[in-house]
Amino acid sequence: MKGILEKVNENITAIIGVLKGTTMLTPVIQNIATELLRGALPQNWEKMWDGPMNPSTWLRSLTKKGTSLIEWVNRVKQGALLRSPVVLSDLIHPETFLNAFRQRSAR
């Protein structure tokens, strides 16, 4: 999850830098900016997570999931993760969590 958030932040920061004139335009950044201007989800982002196809909705969902994961981490630190319902839709890839849980339970 952190990798996805960092990469998207990096891309948006680069686009802002190009607009401000402080960063060089690269083909990757140009493609991402062009796709966003067309209202399409950049392919680079879509490869990281198969979420909604609308860029605004995708970013809102990603942000919500990131915030939820921070809450998960805080609950783990307090030893309270399982004291309230665990919502798997908070995860980017719930199947990864379920596989890890299955492996842990099998031991």
Contacts in CASP RR format, 6 or more apart in sequence:
PFRMAT RR
TARGET T0000
AUTHOR 0000-0000-0000
METHOD contacts of the structure
MODEL  1
MKGILEKVNENITAIIGVLKGTTMLTPVIQNIATELLRGALPQNWEKMWD
GPMNPSTWLRSLTKKGTSLIEWVNRVKQGALLRSPVVLSDLIHPETFLNA
FRQRSAR
1 65 0 8 1.000
1 66 0 8 1.000
1 69 0 8 1.000
1 91 0 8 1.000
1 92 0 8 1.000
3 48 0 8 1.000
4 48 0 8 1.000
4 49 0 8 1.000
4 62 0 8 1.000
4 92 0 8 1.000
5 62 0 8 1.000
5 66 0 8 1.000
7 44 0 8 1.000
7 45 0 8 1.000
7 48 0 8 1.000
8 45 0 8 1.000
8 48 0 8 1.000
8 59 0 8 1.000
8 62 0 8 1.000
11 29 0 8 1.000
11 32 0 8 1.000
11 42 0 8 1.000
11 44 0 8 1.000
11 45 0 8 1.000
14 23 0 8 1.000
14 26 0 8 1.000
14 29 0 8 1.000
15 29 0 8 1.000
15 32 0 8 1.000
15 33 0 8 1.000
15 36 0 8 1.000
17 23 0 8 1.000
18 24 0 8 1.000
18 25 0 8 1.000
18 29 0 8 1.000
18 33 0 8 1.000
23 29 0 8 1.000
28 44 0 8 1.000
31 42 0 8 1.000
31 43 0 8 1.000
31 44 0 8 1.000
32 42 0 8 1.000
32 44 0 8 1.000
32 45 0 8 1.000
35 41 0 8 1.000
35 42 0 8 1.000
35 43 0 8 1.000
35 55 0 8 1.000
36 42 0 8 1.000
36 55 0 8 1.000
39 54 0 8 1.000
39 55 0 8 1.000
40 53 0 8 1.000
40 55 0 8 1.000
41 52 0 8 1.000
41 53 0 8 1.000
41 54 0 8 1.000
41 55 0 8 1.000
41 58 0 8 1.000
42 55 0 8 1.000
45 55 0 8 1.000
45 58 0 8 1.000
46 53 0 8 1.000
49 58 0 8 1.000
49 62 0 8 1.000
49 92 0 8 1.000
49 93 0 8 1.000
51 58 0 8 1.000
51 61 0 8 1.000
52 58 0 8 1.000
52 61 0 8 1.000
62 92 0 8 1.000
65 90 0 8 1.000
65 91 0 8 1.000
65 92 0 8 1.000
68 87 0 8 1.000
68 90 0 8 1.000
69 90 0 8 1.000
69 91 0 8 1.000
71 90 0 8 1.000
72 81 0 8 1.000
72 86 0 8 1.000
72 90 0 8 1.000
75 81 0 8 1.000
75 83 0 8 1.000
75 84 0 8 1.000
88 94 0 8 1.000
88 97 0 8 1.000
88 98 0 8 1.000
91 97 0 8 1.000
END
